[in-house]
């Protein structure tokens, strides 16, 4: 499939490049290699509108899901290389820093609401975050009410466990389960090996007062086990079947009202409310409680792994055109509205328009209540290989929940972290 | 005729040669060069000499050797099974039975489906079966992954090999078979002493195809098991892919590239050995 998609993609790029060749060269042009397939149509429309208004050519190409790195690697070699691309955090930046233009002093950087949304190396600003996202446990309030509870009853891991286990005990009578299946298929196990794994890492970083480490201790892995146990043993399917379940299966179960809880993020808002499946009254997102830290003050997991970088090797005119385009996107009414309303993004820029996304609003509400969002620490995970190792071990543990199998998870988590960090130069 | 050919040969050779150069020779040489470099992108490659090759044997977190064993075990069984079953089908379908054409088409059809699609379809089928019998599913079951791959490859390739064998069997001269019959040979004797020696050319081609396909297998491997559990079902090509993409950093690309070159040499050596061995048994009509 990769090869085929690749071929198709190359043909498209070739076609685009042929047409692009006719454009005016002097003004500079923008080529954005987009990471998020969900937002491709919106980017295309925005690019078109910008071209109509300014005459500057903007090409947006979206890489197939999961193929961004490979696509970028090939594209950046070309004569018409992307002028704008993205990295997913410090580990991703390490690969691409030779190509990143220093954005300090650019309008884009100055528009950021907080310096913490930039990716720096020394004094150079190499990446600027453009979207803030949240994830947690998406809850079907209607079903929860049927089971006799409300989201206000869930304020800690103990509450969550009580509610989930009660629903499981009565699932035959209620007709639904507590959690949608924790699909461990390779296409979607990132929900657990990356997003859920962020929590023990976050609490460890908090306890130790650090932001990254080369040797994780795994202090909070028992909490990780507790929440994972809760997911897999109070689910729509037997734990042994999880290895073949996908994220789509999980979402469909939630959409069909087979489960109350579904761990995922604000990006799911569109697909959960599409065609009137659910309204804002049905849904809520609650923090992922694991029994660690101060649960009364725990908010949603909020952060970013999407940073814009400008290609240093592009011609000066192209770099300038790209910076102008980005400035327009984050400051103009049209750009900010498109990002908030059409793409559903919360953007960390001064002129941001409020997003209609319910989960985003909830994140703001939690913060207003004085809760602290859990930051995204998975950009500090050493490699894809580390995630795969943890994912594999989790899958084995889900099928057979013995202490020995959990020890394998701990080993993949702690020792794997160390080994993989040693492999980074 | 020859004069015309002499005059116009570039017309025939140049397009193919150009395509071959652009699509094969240049990338191959570039790949060879990159195996001596550390690189993220081809433009910014840094020469490191033989470092990558040394690391392949000393300091590789996913040694090729780990995947070699699984690949060989897979190759041996699948080559034998695919050729045996393909040949048996060919024998049956050259007897002039009713519906021969229909069966030939049906058996050939799996070949028209892409490897990744087949991989996912069989993943669903095999997982369905495993969950009914209460065994661990594919992602946790090396044995099921191994046999799943073999079943999948047999299903896909038997039809193709069958067509080649049918063509071979049909080209065995009637006169030879008739002469054997008159001399009193049984049908088994005819098969062993006349037909098989006469179709050794087909055997050479089929074994070559199945051998190289087995060693180079990638799509099906990635779709069906993706190396799970814990890389025990990772074959050579997937191993190289993982080295290349699973970590960020220039050193992994170079290492992956060096492994790819070694892999290429290995496949060429093995298939040359096979060609020599089976060619020797071919007979001229």
Interface residues (C-beta under 8 A of the other chain):
Chain A: X1 X2 X3 X4 X69 X70 X73 X76 X77 X91 X92 X94 X95 X96 X98 X99 X184 X185 X186 X240 X241 X243 X244 X383 X384 X385 X388 X389 X392 X395 X396 X399 X400 X419 X420 X423 X424 X425
Chain B: X40 X41 X42 X43 X44 X61 X114 X116 X117 X123 X124 X127 X131 X136 X137 X138 X139 X140 X219 X222 X223 X226 X228 X229 X230 X242 X245 X246 X247 X248 X249 X250 X251
